Amino acid sequence: MKATHRILGAIWMTVCVYFLVNLVEAVYRFHPDRLDTLSIDLFFALLYLAGATAGFYLLIGRRWAEYQL
């Protein structure tokens, strides 16, 4: 089961980092002028960052990351 969790952590971290980088690049490139658009982008960026962090800790074998995902 531990190997399955590590594989899941690696995949989850990769997917979250990919979407995080794309979102940050889009915000940097297009400079949203409305506050609601910027706040939604910031919310999803933090959500992807939390997912990438949980994926990393699942990859190294922490128990709490299993419950967060």
C-alpha positions as CSV (number, residue, x, y, z in Angstrom):
1,M,0.0,0.0,0.0
2,K,2.9,2.3,0.7
3,A,4.1,2.0,-2.9
4,T,0.6,2.9,-4.2
5,H,0.6,6.0,-2.0
6,R,4.0,7.1,-3.3
7,I,2.9,6.7,-6.9
8,L,-0.3,8.6,-6.1
9,G,1.7,11.3,-4.4
10,A,4.0,11.7,-7.4
11,I,1.2,11.9,-9.9
12,W,-0.8,14.3,-7.7
13,M,2.1,16.6,-7.1
14,T,3.0,16.6,-10.8
15,V,-0.5,17.5,-11.9
16,C,-0.9,20.2,-9.3
17,V,2.5,21.8,-10.1
18,Y,1.6,21.8,-13.8
19,F,-1.7,23.6,-13.3
20,L,-0.1,26.0,-10.7
21,V,2.6,27.0,-13.2
22,N,0.1,27.5,-16.0
23,L,-2.1,29.6,-13.8
24,V,0.7,31.8,-12.5
25,E,2.0,32.3,-16.0
26,A,-1.5,33.3,-17.2
27,V,-1.9,35.8,-14.4
28,Y,1.6,37.2,-15.1
29,R,1.0,37.5,-18.9
30,F,-2.6,38.8,-19.0
31,H,-2.6,41.0,-15.8
32,P,-6.3,40.7,-14.8
33,D,-7.6,44.2,-14.0
34,R,-10.7,43.1,-12.1
35,L,-10.4,42.2,-8.4
36,D,-12.8,39.2,-8.6
37,T,-10.8,37.6,-11.4
38,L,-7.5,38.1,-9.6
39,S,-9.0,36.7,-6.3
40,I,-10.4,33.6,-8.1
41,D,-7.0,33.0,-9.7
42,L,-5.3,33.4,-6.3
43,F,-7.7,31.0,-4.7
44,F,-7.0,28.3,-7.3
45,A,-3.2,29.0,-7.1
46,L,-3.3,28.4,-3.4
47,L,-5.4,25.3,-3.8
48,Y,-3.0,23.9,-6.3
49,L,-0.1,24.8,-4.0
50,A,-1.8,22.9,-1.2
51,G,-2.3,19.9,-3.5
52,A,1.3,19.9,-4.6
53,T,2.4,20.1,-0.9
54,A,0.2,17.2,0.0
55,G,1.5,15.2,-2.9
56,F,5.1,15.8,-1.9
57,Y,4.4,14.7,1.7
58,L,2.5,11.7,0.5
59,L,5.5,10.9,-1.7
60,I,7.9,10.9,1.2
61,G,5.5,8.9,3.3
62,R,3.7,11.1,5.8
63,R,0.4,9.8,7.2
64,W,-1.5,13.1,7.4
65,A,-1.2,13.6,3.7
66,E,-3.3,10.5,3.0
67,Y,-6.2,12.1,4.9
68,Q,-5.8,15.5,3.3
69,L,-6.1,14.0,-0.3
